[in-house]
Structures are given as C-alpha cells and as structure tokens.
Amino acid sequence: MATSTIDDLQALCNELSLQIQALRGTNKDNDLSVRRKATGTAKKLLDELIHPEEVAATQTIIMSEWASIRMYMKWKLFDKIPTEGSISYRELASSIGADEALVARLGQMLVSTGKLLERAPNHVAHSRLSPSYKTGDRNGYWFAMQHDDFQTVFANLPGYFDKYGPHLPVGKTNIPICYAYGEDGKMEHWEVLAKPGKEHEEQFGFAMQAVIDYGWPYTGVYDFSWMEEYAAKNLERPLIVDVGGSFGHALRANLVKYPGIPRSRCAVEDRSAMIPSIQEEHEKDPVMKDVQKLAADFHKEQPVKGKRITHDYDDDDCVNLLKILADSLPDDEPQARILINDQIMTDPPHPFVTAMDIVMLTWASKERSEQQFADLARRAGLVLVKVHMAEGVTMGVVECKKA
C-alpha cells in the first residue's frame, strides 16, 4: 500500500491554506466556487491521512448519522430547536410524545458528528449546517429523497444483480428501483415514485429544487439575452418551453434575469399528475402566473412547437425524445434550439456527477459525456452546437439544432 510522505501532506496543507485565504476576499453570498476548491483539497488531504480501518468505521458513522437526521426531520425536531440558544432533550421529546432516551440517543449521534451542538448537558443547539434539515428547506428535501427513495434501492442492488445478472439495467420495469419496491415487471420508475401518494411526489418535486448553486445552477451557464431581442421582433412564436421542468424554477430564474422575455409565451411541461400542484403554486407567484402549464407525455408529439430535457432515460428513449423535440422546432426559424440541461461526465470524473450516475443507473439511465451527447444528437437528426459550462460547475447546457 502506497503511503503519502510528510512532504506530500504538507504540500496539500499549503494548498488548502492558500484556498482558505482566498475566502477573505470573496463575497460570503457568492463563495461556493472557492469553497468547492478548498473542500476538494481537504478531501484529498483526508484521503491521504485516513487509515483503512478508520474508513470502515467512518462508513458506519455516516449510516447512523443518516438515520438520526432522518428521524429528527420526520418528527420536525430540527424545527423545534431555537435559532439562538438550545433546547433540552426532555423538551424535544415532550413536544412529540416520545421517550426522552430515544430522542437523546439520536441527538447524541448528531452531536458526535457536529450536525448539532451541545451547549449544556442534555441540551442541543443548531450548528452552522443543521438548519438545512428544517421543514421547507429544499436541501433537506434532497436528503430525505436520497434517504427514503434511493438508500432502499442501493441496499437491494445485490439482490437485483443476483436475479438479473451483472449487466447494465435496461428497459423501464425490470430495473433496480422497481425491483427494490417489489414492482419489477409491473411498474415503471415514475409509477414507483408516485405510489406513496401526492405528498411524497411533491417532496420529490421540491427535492429537485435543491443543490441549485452546487449542482444545477439556474442561471449563469446559458445566455438568454438574445431571446429578449428576438421576442421584441417576433411577436407570435413560443419562446421557452421547459420540458420536464417540474415547478419551473429554472425557467422562473431566467425570466427574472431576462425580464424582456414575455412570460405568457413560455411554458412548463410535465407529467399530468404534476400539473395541478404546479398550477396551485404558480397561482401565488406573479412571475409564473402567466406561464403556460402543459401536461405532456414526453414520448409523444409535443403540444408546443418550439424546448429543454433531463437525464431520466436510456439512450434509445433519449433519441426518441430528441427526435420528437426536433420535430417540434419550426423549419422556418434557424435560431430554434433544444437545450439539454444536465450533468456533464468528464475524465477524470467529478464525485457529484458519478454519484448522480449511480442514482441514474437504478433507472437504467446515466450521466453523459460531451461525446455521448453529440452521439445522441446525431442519432436524433440534430447537431450539437456547443456545451455551455461555467467555472466550478458540473452541469452544462447542451445546445442542439436541427441538422
């Protein structure tokens, strides 16, 4: 086993020190890129320092921390911890009619990892990060989705591959997420996710709005300013159709950034089950109120001619989707584009992109490289114009046009 020298460790410490110093001159509201560089270096340092036995122990700690976070979320105990000061385990337990010893044991786990702070014996207070788990926080919903929906799937991967063999999952029903919930051969992945009911499906939709700056920045990657000029000269055509856009938060952010784009000429398309919830939320939002809400089957002809798509399908499905979208582009408009908003697989790969790739593996899909997107575009009768990316961001906007 190769062992890092003290000089190697010192070099990483020096690099980390410089990156931390760079934070001094960075706006605290816009320092994610700088922090990502520093945390990347800190991770390298930890990987070089940690002993193999400590790795195994750490993985156990992470699993127990996940369980403790999830139960505190479910019981809304993070909501009950005051913003300033602390609260006792006894008070937390009393608020939900729970055993104090149970609440304390889960809380001690979170104190041990720094997710909560112990200001006094048998009392807990918020840490810098724990408010993310309060009700309504999108990043908390993201964690709950990973815990509730995908941890179960990962735990069942050995059984899935025992049954279907060590091969890439294919199709829509005999795939890991369906197998994990006992629905392989009977349901598709979206049906499995919808099975628990409306509240769970809305939680999934809110989770899709999380890690925005880190994983899916709404703005700053693709420049829509040309569309403001186009809209003023072309008064009839649809402008932006957010396909599979859930509540349309990406569209909303761009409508705010580019106020010259008429909102009534934009649309959010999603599955019919999502449309009532989207309409209800948009009715209260002056930015999105006039945006069209359209139910659509992404595998059939599109209701609007003129688009965006995500990563939830295998190559053949994506080619079919892109062909349908290509057919919706007007032949008499050379500026018409399909924009694919997705993670870009690089070499070497980024941990977040590969993590999402394993999640998508359970859906018989994947995250793709620039070349793989170019291949999909070619098969669909499109040309990849450019992959737009911003510094320090793993997501790209793949711009395509008709061949």
C-alpha positions in Angstrom: 0.0 0.0 0.0 1.5 3.3 -1.1 1.8 5.8 1.8 2.0 9.6 1.4 5.1 11.2 2.6 5.1 14.1 5.1 6.1 16.3 2.2 3.0 15.3 0.2 0.8 16.0 3.2 2.5 19.3 3.8 2.0 20.3 0.2 -1.7 19.7 0.4 -1.9 21.7 3.7 -0.2 24.6 1.9 -2.6 24.4 -1.0 -5.5 24.3 1.4 -4.2 27.2 3.4 -4.0 29.3 0.2 -7.5 28.4 -0.8 -8.8 29.3 2.6 -7.0 32.7 2.4 -8.8 33.3 -0.9 -12.1 33.3 1.0 -11.1 36.5 2.7 -11.6 38.4 -0.5 -14.8 36.6 -1.5 -18.4 37.7 -1.0 -19.8 35.3 1.5 -23.0 35.1 -0.5 -21.1 34.1 -3.6 -18.2 31.9 -2.4 -19.3 28.5 -3.4 -16.7 28.1 -6.2 -13.9 29.0 -3.8 -15.2 26.7 -1.1 -15.6 23.8 -3.5 -11.9 24.1 -4.4 -10.9 24.1 -0.7 -13.2 21.2 0.2 -11.8 19.3 -2.7 -8.3 19.8 -1.4 -9.4 19.0 2.1 -10.9 15.7 0.8 -7.6 14.8 -0.8 -5.8 15.6 2.4 -8.2 13.4 4.4 -7.8 10.6 1.9 -4.1 10.6 2.3 -4.3 10.8 6.1 -7.0 8.3 6.9 -6.2 4.7 7.9 -8.2 1.9 6.2 -9.7 0.8 9.5 -10.9 4.3 10.1 -12.6 4.3 6.7 -14.7 1.3 7.7 -15.6 2.9 11.0 -16.4 6.2 9.3 -18.8 4.5 6.9 -20.7 3.1 9.9 -20.8 6.6 11.4 -22.3 8.0 8.2 -25.0 5.4 8.1 -26.0 6.0 11.7 -25.9 9.8 11.2 -28.2 9.5 8.2 -30.7 7.5 10.3 -30.6 10.1 13.1 -31.0 13.0 10.7 -34.0 11.4 9.0 -35.9 10.7 12.3 -35.2 14.2 13.6 -36.6 15.5 10.3 -39.6 13.3 10.3 -40.5 14.4 13.9 -39.7 18.0 12.9 -37.3 18.3 15.8 -34.9 20.5 13.8 -37.8 23.0 13.6 -38.2 23.0 17.4 -34.6 23.8 18.1 -34.4 27.6 18.6 -32.4 29.7 16.2 -30.5 31.1 19.1 -29.8 29.2 22.3 -30.6 25.5 23.0 -33.3 23.1 24.0 -33.3 20.0 26.2 -33.9 16.5 25.0 -36.7 16.4 27.5 -38.5 19.3 25.9 -38.0 17.9 22.4 -39.3 14.5 23.5 -42.3 16.0 25.2 -43.2 18.0 22.1 -43.9 14.8 20.2 -44.8 12.4 23.0 -41.6 10.4 22.6 -39.3 8.7 25.0 -36.6 11.1 26.1 -34.0 8.4 25.9 -34.8 7.8 22.3 -34.6 11.4 21.3 -31.4 11.8 23.3 -29.7 8.8 21.7 -30.4 10.1 18.2 -29.4 13.6 19.2 -26.1 12.3 20.7 -25.3 10.8 17.3 -25.8 14.2 15.7 -23.7 16.0 18.4 -20.9 13.5 17.9 -20.6 14.4 14.2 -21.1 18.1 14.6 -24.5 18.2 13.0 -25.9 19.6 16.3 -24.1 21.3 19.1 -24.2 20.6 22.8 -24.3 23.9 24.7 -25.2 22.4 28.0 -25.6 18.8 29.3 -28.6 17.1 27.7 -29.3 20.2 25.5 -28.8 20.7 21.8 -28.4 23.7 19.6 -28.2 24.3 15.8 -24.9 24.0 14.1 -24.0 26.0 11.0 -25.4 23.3 8.8 -28.4 21.8 10.7 -31.0 24.4 9.7 -30.9 22.8 6.2 -32.9 20.0 7.7 -35.8 22.2 8.9 -39.2 21.8 7.2 -39.3 23.7 3.9 -35.6 23.7 3.1 -35.0 22.3 -0.3 -31.7 20.8 0.6 -33.4 18.9 3.4 -35.9 17.6 0.9 -33.0 16.4 -1.2 -31.5 14.5 1.7 -34.9 12.9 2.5 -35.3 11.9 -1.1 -31.9 10.2 -1.2 -32.6 8.5 2.2 -36.2 7.4 1.5 -36.1 6.6 -2.2 -32.6 5.6 -3.1 -31.0 4.2 0.0 -33.6 1.4 -0.2 -32.6 0.9 -3.9 -28.9 0.7 -3.1 -29.5 -1.7 -0.3 -31.3 -4.0 -2.8 -28.7 -3.9 -5.6 -27.0 -7.2 -4.6 -30.4 -9.0 -4.8 -31.2 -7.2 -8.1 -28.0 -8.3 -9.8 -28.3 -11.8 -8.4 -31.7 -12.0 -10.1 -30.9 -10.3 -13.4 -27.1 -10.9 -13.7 -24.2 -8.5 -13.7 -25.4 -6.4 -16.6 -26.4 -2.8 -17.1 -30.1 -2.4 -16.4 -32.3 -1.9 -19.4 -36.0 -1.2 -20.0 -38.5 0.5 -17.8 -39.7 -2.1 -15.4 -37.1 -4.7 -14.7 -34.7 -2.2 -13.2 -33.3 -1.7 -9.7 -35.7 1.0 -8.4 -38.7 -1.2 -9.4 -37.1 -4.3 -8.0 -36.3 -2.7 -4.7 -40.0 -1.9 -4.1 -41.3 -5.3 -5.4 -42.6 -3.9 -8.6 -40.2 -5.1 -11.2 -42.0 -6.2 -14.3 -45.1 -4.4 -13.1 -44.4 -0.7 -12.8 -42.2 2.0 -14.3 -39.9 4.1 -12.2 -42.2 7.2 -12.2 -45.1 5.0 -11.1 -43.0 3.6 -8.2 -42.1 7.1 -7.0 -45.8 8.2 -7.2 -47.0 5.1 -5.4 -46.7 6.6 -1.8 -49.1 9.4 -2.8 -49.3 13.1 -3.5 -47.3 14.3 -0.5 -44.3 12.1 -1.4 -44.4 13.2 -5.1 -44.5 16.8 -4.0 -41.5 16.1 -1.7 -39.7 14.7 -4.8 -40.5 17.8 -6.8 -39.2 20.1 -4.0 -36.0 18.0 -3.8 -35.4 18.7 -7.5 -35.0 22.4 -6.5 -32.1 21.6 -4.1 -28.3 21.9 -4.5 -29.1 24.5 -7.2 -25.9 26.5 -7.0 -23.8 23.4 -6.4 -25.3 21.0 -9.0 -27.9 22.7 -11.2 -27.4 26.5 -11.3 -30.5 28.1 -12.9 -28.6 31.0 -14.4 -25.1 31.8 -15.4 -24.5 28.9 -17.8 -26.6 29.8 -20.8 -27.1 33.4 -22.0 -30.8 34.0 -22.9 -30.3 37.8 -23.7 -30.6 37.1 -27.4 -34.2 35.9 -26.8 -35.2 39.3 -25.4 -34.3 40.9 -28.7 -35.9 38.0 -30.6 -39.2 38.3 -28.7 -39.5 42.0 -29.5 -39.2 41.3 -33.2 -41.2 38.1 -33.4 -44.5 38.6 -31.6 -46.2 35.2 -32.1 -43.8 32.4 -31.6 -43.4 30.4 -28.3 -40.1 31.2 -26.7 -39.0 28.8 -23.9 -40.7 25.5 -23.1 -39.3 23.9 -20.0 -39.8 20.2 -20.7 -39.9 18.0 -17.6 -39.3 21.2 -15.6 -41.4 20.3 -12.5 -42.4 23.6 -10.9 -40.4 25.6 -13.4 -37.8 27.1 -11.1 -35.1 27.2 -13.7 -37.5 28.9 -16.1 -38.5 31.3 -13.3 -34.9 32.3 -12.5 -34.3 33.1 -16.2 -37.5 35.1 -16.5 -36.4 37.2 -13.6 -32.9 37.7 -15.0 -34.2 38.4 -18.5 -37.3 40.5 -18.0 -37.7 41.2 -21.7 -38.9 37.6 -22.3 -42.7 37.7 -22.2 -43.9 35.1 -19.6 -47.1 34.3 -21.4 -45.1 32.9 -24.3 -43.2 30.5 -22.1 -44.4 27.1 -20.8 -43.7 24.4 -18.3 -44.4 20.9 -19.4 -44.6 18.0 -17.1 -46.5 14.8 -16.4 -50.2 15.2 -15.9 -50.0 14.1 -12.3 -47.8 17.1 -11.5 -49.8 19.8 -13.3 -52.4 20.5 -10.5 -49.6 21.1 -7.9 -47.7 23.3 -10.4 -50.8 25.4 -11.2 -51.5 25.8 -7.5 -48.0 27.1 -6.7 -47.9 29.3 -9.8 -51.2 31.0 -9.0 -49.4 32.6 -6.0 -46.4 33.6 -8.0 -46.5 36.8 -10.0 -43.5 35.7 -12.1 -45.0 32.3 -13.1 -48.7 33.1 -13.0 -48.9 33.8 -16.8 -46.6 31.0 -17.8 -48.5 28.2 -19.6 -48.8 24.8 -17.7 -49.0 21.9 -20.1 -49.5 18.2 -19.4 -47.3 16.1 -21.8 -46.2 12.6 -22.5 -42.5 13.2 -23.3 -42.5 10.2 -25.6 -45.3 11.6 -27.9 -45.8 14.6 -30.1 -45.2 17.8 -28.2 -48.1 20.2 -27.6 -45.9 23.3 -28.2 -43.7 23.8 -31.2 -40.6 25.3 -30.1 -37.6 23.2 -25.7 -35.4 21.5 -22.5 -35.0 17.9 -21.3 -33.4 16.0 -18.5 -31.5 12.7 -17.9 -34.0 10.2 -16.7 -34.0 7.9 -19.7 -31.7 5.4 -21.6 -30.1 6.2 -24.9 -32.8 4.9 -27.1 -35.5 6.7 -25.2 -33.5 9.9 -25.3 -33.0 9.6 -29.0 -36.8 9.2 -29.4 -37.4 12.2 -27.1 -34.9 14.3 -29.0 -36.5 13.3 -32.3 -39.9 14.4 -31.1 -38.4 17.7 -29.8 -36.6 18.2 -33.1 -39.9 17.7 -35.0 -41.4 20.5 -32.8 -38.7 23.0 -33.9 -40.1 25.3 -36.6 -38.4 24.7 -40.0 -38.5 28.4 -40.8 -36.6 29.5 -37.7 -32.8 28.9 -37.8 -32.4 30.1 -34.2 -34.6 27.4 -32.8 -32.7 25.3 -30.3 -33.1 22.4 -28.0 -31.2 22.9 -24.7 -30.3 19.9 -22.6 -29.7 20.9 -19.0 -27.7 18.1 -17.4 -24.6 17.0 -15.6 -21.5 16.5 -17.8 -19.4 13.4 -17.3 -15.7 14.3 -17.5 -12.4 12.4 -17.4 -11.4 12.2 -14.6 -14.9 12.3 -13.3 -16.3 14.6 -10.6 -17.7 12.8 -7.5 -21.1 14.5 -7.7 -21.6 13.6 -11.3 -20.6 10.0 -10.7 -22.9 9.9 -7.6 -25.8 11.0 -9.8 -24.7 8.5 -12.5 -25.1 5.6 -9.9 -28.5 7.0 -9.0 -29.5 7.1 -12.6 -28.1 3.5 -13.0 -31.0 2.4 -10.9 -33.4 3.9 -13.5 -31.5 2.3 -16.4 -30.2 5.7 -17.4 -26.9 7.6 -16.9 -25.0 10.8 -16.9 -23.3 11.5 -20.2 -20.1 13.0 -21.6 -20.0 15.7 -24.3 -19.3 13.0 -26.9 -22.2 10.9 -25.7 -24.5 13.9 -26.0 -23.1 14.5 -29.5 -23.9 10.9 -30.4 -27.5 11.2 -29.1 -27.9 14.4 -31.1 -26.6 12.8 -34.3 -29.0 9.8 -34.0 -31.9 12.2 -33.5 -31.1 14.3 -36.6 -29.6 17.1 -34.6 -26.2 18.8 -34.4 -24.5 19.6 -31.1 -23.7 23.3 -31.4 -21.9 23.8 -28.1 -21.8 22.6 -24.5 -22.1 25.7 -22.3 -20.4 25.4 -18.8 -19.5 27.8 -16.1 -16.3 27.6 -14.0 -16.6 25.3 -11.0 -20.0 23.9 -12.0 -20.5 20.3 -13.1 -23.7 21.0 -15.0 -23.7 22.1 -18.6 -26.3 23.3 -21.1 -26.0 21.2 -24.3 -27.2 23.3 -27.2 -28.5 21.5 -30.3 -30.1 22.5 -33.5 -31.6 20.7 -36.5 -29.0 19.1 -38.8 
